[in-house]
Amino acid sequence: MAEAGHYLIPAASCQAEIKIKGSRFIAAIEHSPGRTEAERMYLSYKKKYFNATHNCLAYYIRPDDFRFSDDGEPSGTAGKPILQVLEKSGVQEIFCVVTRYFGGVKLGTGGLIKAYTEAAQAALGQLQTIKVTLFSIFETKADYLWESKIRHVVALFGGEISRADYASGLIMEARIPTACDEEFLQQLTEQSNGQIICRLKK
């Protein structure tokens, strides 16, 4: 599971290969920040391994954005098992393709599921990750005299001011680590006796 306010992404590409009853399974993992990049990568791998029997795909960008493909293997025996490995890893923005070169021995439904799962797990075992911090955007409204206090509290939580408007009163936008949302709001309210109006934008 992802830590609150953070998630993991691949730090670099990695690859692993396993052999089962003569068949080669080559699993590759890449960082993919979006669906467009993932689909582009998939076409690239299919071109690279154009003579392979199958190039089975799964990518997990985030919980509501993912896809998998069996690429000709029996339904549910390749893409979905790979996706399940990715989901359980706790890593997001992750792309995996498992290329199979048929070795002459059929593995059956259970054997295929096991093979694609193990191939994806082998690649995942080589993966290094980076922790990404989630940020929230807050808008503050206050009298000009509160500017230094707002900047101080923002800095206290490792945030940054992304916009300041002095046209009609003081309006500032700040990027704050999502894990600090509640405490940030509490600090602004307490240190200004409610004189700083702050709302979460996104």
Secondary structure as UniProt FT lines:
FT   TURN            4..5
FT   STRAND          6..10
FT   STRAND          14..20
FT   TURN            21..22
FT   STRAND          23..31
FT   HELIX           35..48
FT   TURN            49..51
FT   STRAND          54..62
FT   TURN            63..64
FT   STRAND          65..69
FT   TURN            71..72
FT   TURN            75..76
FT   HELIX           79..89
FT   STRAND          94..101
FT   HELIX           108..124
FT   TURN            125..126
FT   STRAND          129..133
FT   STRAND          135..142
FT   HELIX           144..146
FT   HELIX           147..156
FT   TURN            157..158
FT   STRAND          160..165
FT   STRAND          170..177
FT   HELIX           178..180
FT   HELIX           181..192
FT   TURN            193..194
FT   STRAND          197..200
//
